[in-house]
């Protein structure tokens, strides 16, 4: 469907008028919000100056951000075991730690490689799901 130039210009003018009206309503609501915020802060005995965008200064960190190398991460990584049950610990030892130690993976890297493989999943669920996949 094609629009004539005059119809197009009318539609554009209509939307520009609606946009201008919406901007005015937004400014009115922001002014009202600031008025009531200031009144409540005064009533509570608080003074909190809200900086204008021009008053906000961007800062950059003075020290460079460094991340440990992969070997250090593998040796120092610890799993969050706060939700693990006794069964989860047993499954972890029987179905993850035991076979990986036999493969020659160092004990201090076992948790790192578990997380890389299964994420934060509980061992019992992870190993049962892989043993009995739903198809």
N, C-alpha and C positions, 0 to 999 in steps of 0.2 A: 504494500500500500504506500502510495506516495503522498506527501503533503505539499501543498503549495507554499511558496515562500511567505506569504502573508499569514497562513495558518501556523507555520513554524515560528514566525516572529511573535505571534500572539501567545503561543504556548511557552516560549522562552521568557517573555515578559511576565506571564503569570507565575512561572516558577521562580523568577528572580524576585518578584514581589513577595511570594510566600517565604523565600529564603530570608529576605530582609525582615519580614515580620517575625520569623522564628528567631533571628538574631536579637531582635529587640526584646522578645519574650524571655530569652535566655539571660540577657543582661539584667532584666527586671528580677528574675528569680535569683540570680547570683547576688544582686544587691540586697534582696530580702533575706537571703541566707546569711550574708555577712552581718546584717543588722541584728538578727536574732542570735547569731553566734557571739557577737560582741556583748549583747545584753546578757546572755547566760554566763559568759565568762566574768563579767562585772558582778553579776549576782552571786556567783560562787567565790568571788574574791580572787580570781586568777587573772593574770595578765599574760596574754600570749599574742605576740605580734606575728602576723602572717606576712612573710616577705613577698614582695612583688617579684615577678619573674626576673626583672632586671637586677634585683638585689642578690639573687642567688649566684654564687660563684662556683664554677666547676673546679674540682680539684683532681689531681692525678697522683697516684701513689709514688712516693719518692724512691722506694726500694723495688727492685725488679721482682716479679712474681716467679718463683721457682717451684718446680715439681720434682719429687724424687725420681731417680731413674727406675726402670722396671724391676731390676734385681732387688733394690731396696723395698719397693712396693710389695713384691712377692714374698719377701722374708718378714715383713712387718704387718701384713694384712691380717685382720682379725674379723671373724664372722660375728654377727649379732645373734647370740644364742639365747636371748632372753625368753623366747617363746618355745624353745625346744623342750620336748619331753624326754623321759628316759629312753623311750623307744626311738626317738629321733637320734639321740646320741649313739645308741646301739646300731641303728641302720647306717649312720655315718661311718662308724668304726668298721663295721662288717663289709659294707658295699662300696665305700669310697676310700677310706684311709688304707685298709688292708691291701686291696688290689693295687693302689697307686704306689704304696711303699714297695711292693714286689716289683713294680715297673721301674723303680729307682728314683721316684720323685722325692726330694727332701721333705722331711716332716714339717718344717717351718713354711713350706709353700703349699701344703695341702689345702688350707682354707682359701687361699687366693685362687687356686685352680677350681675349687668347688664353686666359688662365687662366679668365676668366669663361665662355668658350664651351666649352673642351675640358678644363678642369681640369689635372691633371698628366700627361695622356696625351702620349706621344711624337708629334711632328708627323707622321712618316711613317705611323704607324698611324691617327691621327685623320683625315688627309686621304684615305688609301686606303680606309678604312672608309666615309667619306662619299661617295667617288667610286663605290665598288662595294658598295652595301649588301647585306647578307645578308637574303634574304626567304624 
